[in-house]
Amino acid sequence: MLRLYTKNNCSFCDLMKSKLKNWGYEYEVINIQEDEEAKAFIVLDEGHKTVPQLYYNNINVNRGIDTRDFNQFMLREAMND
């Protein structure tokens, strides 16, 4: 299951949603501004300073990759590891 951590008014979050939709992936959106536990997970537990953060089976698949550069090959590769 893909989980996409986002926040309101985030153009990079919208870009990632668009990419996932165009690639045909289903995913769960988790807004860290509306879910305190999710925010704690992303910020405190995982140490992220930005969103979107995309997870597959509890593994971050876009860590350190600019959303503009993230591509379907990278996602497929992460999901097959």
C-alpha positions as CSV (number, residue, x, y, z in Angstrom):
1,M,0.0,0.0,0.0
2,L,1.3,3.4,-1.0
3,R,0.8,6.2,1.6
4,L,1.4,9.8,0.6
5,Y,2.0,12.3,3.5
6,T,1.0,15.8,2.4
7,K,-0.2,19.1,3.7
8,N,-2.6,21.8,2.5
9,N,-1.6,24.2,-0.2
10,C,1.5,22.2,-1.2
11,S,2.3,22.4,-4.9
12,F,4.8,19.6,-4.6
13,C,2.2,17.4,-3.0
14,D,-0.2,18.1,-5.9
15,L,2.6,17.3,-8.3
16,M,3.2,13.9,-6.6
17,K,-0.6,13.2,-6.6
18,S,-0.7,14.0,-10.3
19,K,2.2,11.7,-11.1
20,L,0.8,8.8,-9.1
21,K,-2.6,9.2,-10.8
22,N,-1.1,9.4,-14.3
23,W,1.0,6.3,-13.5
24,G,-2.1,4.4,-12.4
25,Y,-1.2,3.9,-8.7
26,E,-3.8,3.9,-5.9
27,Y,-2.6,5.5,-2.7
28,E,-3.8,6.8,0.6
29,V,-3.4,10.5,1.3
30,I,-2.5,11.5,4.9
31,N,-2.6,15.2,5.6
32,I,-0.1,16.0,8.4
33,Q,-2.0,19.2,9.2
34,E,-5.1,17.2,10.0
35,D,-3.5,14.2,11.6
36,E,-1.3,14.8,14.7
37,E,0.0,11.2,14.8
38,A,1.0,11.3,11.2
39,K,2.8,14.6,11.8
40,A,4.6,13.2,14.7
41,F,5.6,10.2,12.6
42,I,6.9,12.3,9.7
43,V,8.6,15.0,11.7
44,L,9.7,13.4,14.9
45,D,10.1,9.7,14.1
46,E,11.4,10.0,10.5
47,G,13.0,13.5,10.7
48,H,11.5,14.8,7.5
49,K,11.4,18.6,7.1
50,T,9.2,18.6,3.9
51,V,6.3,16.9,2.2
52,P,5.3,15.0,0.1
53,Q,6.7,11.9,1.6
54,L,5.7,8.7,-0.2
55,Y,5.8,5.3,1.7
56,Y,5.4,1.8,0.4
57,N,5.1,-0.9,3.1
58,N,6.5,1.5,5.7
59,I,9.6,2.4,3.6
60,N,10.1,5.9,2.3
61,V,10.5,5.7,-1.5
62,N,11.2,9.3,-2.3
63,R,13.6,10.3,0.5
64,G,16.2,12.8,-0.8
65,I,14.7,12.9,-4.3
66,D,13.2,16.2,-5.6
67,T,9.5,15.6,-6.4
68,R,10.1,17.0,-9.9
69,D,12.8,14.4,-10.5
70,F,10.9,11.4,-9.0
71,N,9.8,9.1,-11.7
72,Q,7.9,5.9,-12.3
73,F,11.0,3.8,-12.7
74,M,12.2,4.9,-9.2
75,L,8.9,4.0,-7.7
76,R,8.8,0.6,-9.4
77,E,12.4,-0.1,-8.3
78,A,11.5,0.8,-4.7
79,M,8.4,-1.4,-4.7
80,N,10.4,-4.4,-6.0
81,D,13.1,-4.2,-3.3
